[in-house]
Amino acid sequence: MFSSKIEDVLVAYRGSSRDYEQLASAIASLALFNLLDKYSVSPFQMEAEKAGVEHVGGKIDDITVVVAQVVASSTSFTTTTPASLGFGFERTNTKRKREDYIMFRN
């Protein structure tokens, strides 16, 4: 999916009271729609054409969406586990370094 399509969803959600899980779901739904639409132009199709391979529409593949909010290091925040994927992040101590977060599976 083209990044401009993801940006369109982000702009539509700007200032909304919707949560990150809903935003991720909207992006994943759009990716699925594009994947199944044999008439949509996709990055995969364009690269296939450059390589001399005829391909129409999207490419059937896994869809993964990660939505994050970037905050200043002095700002407190909470993390949530996306219910649909069963993955999340957990703080291992009070320091705010990237290595202090571990991925876990429910």
For each residue, the residues with C-beta under 8 A, 3 or more apart:
1: 5 6 30 31 34 42 43 58
2: 5 6 42 43
3: 6 7
4: 7 8
5: 1 2 8 9 30 34
6: 1 2 3 9 10 27 30
7: 3 4 10 11
8: 4 5 11 12
9: 5 6 12 13 23 26 27 30
10: 6 7 13 14 23
11: 7 8 14
12: 8 9 16
13: 9 10 16 18 22 23 26
14: 10 11
15:
16: 12 13
17:
18: 13 22 23
19: 22 23 80
20: 23 24 67 68 69 80 82
21: 24 25 67 80 82 83 84
22: 13 18 19 25 26
23: 9 10 13 18 19 20 26 27 67
24: 20 21 27 28 65 66 67 82 84
25: 21 22 28 29 65 84
26: 9 13 22 23 29 30
27: 6 9 23 24 30 31 65 67
28: 24 25 31 32 63 65
29: 25 26 32 33
30: 1 5 6 9 26 27 33 34
31: 1 27 28 34 35 63 65
32: 28 29 35 36 63
33: 29 30 36 37
34: 1 5 30 31 37 40 42 58
35: 31 32 58 59 60 61 63
36: 32 33 58
37: 33 34 40 57 58
38: 56 57 58
39: 56 57
40: 34 37 57 58
41: 45 46
42: 1 2 34 45 46 57 58 59
43: 1 2 46 47
44: 47 48 55 58 59
45: 41 42 48 49 55 56 57 58 59
46: 41 42 43 49 50
47: 43 44 50 51
48: 44 45 51 53 54 55
49: 45 46 52 53 54 55
50: 46 47
51: 47 48
52: 49
53: 48 49
54: 48 49
55: 44 45 48 49 59
56: 38 39 45
57: 37 38 39 40 42 45
58: 1 34 35 36 37 38 40 42 44 45
59: 35 42 44 45 55
60: 35
61: 35
62:
63: 28 31 32 35
64:
65: 24 25 27 28 31
66: 24
67: 20 21 23 24 27
68: 20
69: 20 77
70:
71: 75 77
72: 75
73: 96
74:
75: 71 72
76:
77: 69 71
78:
79: 88 89 90 91
80: 19 20 21 88
81: 86 87 88 106
82: 20 21 24 85 86 87 88
83: 21 86
84: 21 24 25
85: 82
86: 81 82 83 105 106
87: 81 82 103 104 105 106
88: 79 80 81 82 103 104 106
89: 79 101 102 103 104
90: 79 101 102 104
91: 79 94 100 101
92: 100 101 102
93: 100
94: 91
95: 100
96: 73 100
97: 100
98: 101
99:
100: 91 92 93 95 96 97
101: 89 90 91 92 98
102: 89 90 92
103: 87 88 89
104: 87 88 89 90
105: 86 87
106: 81 86 87 88
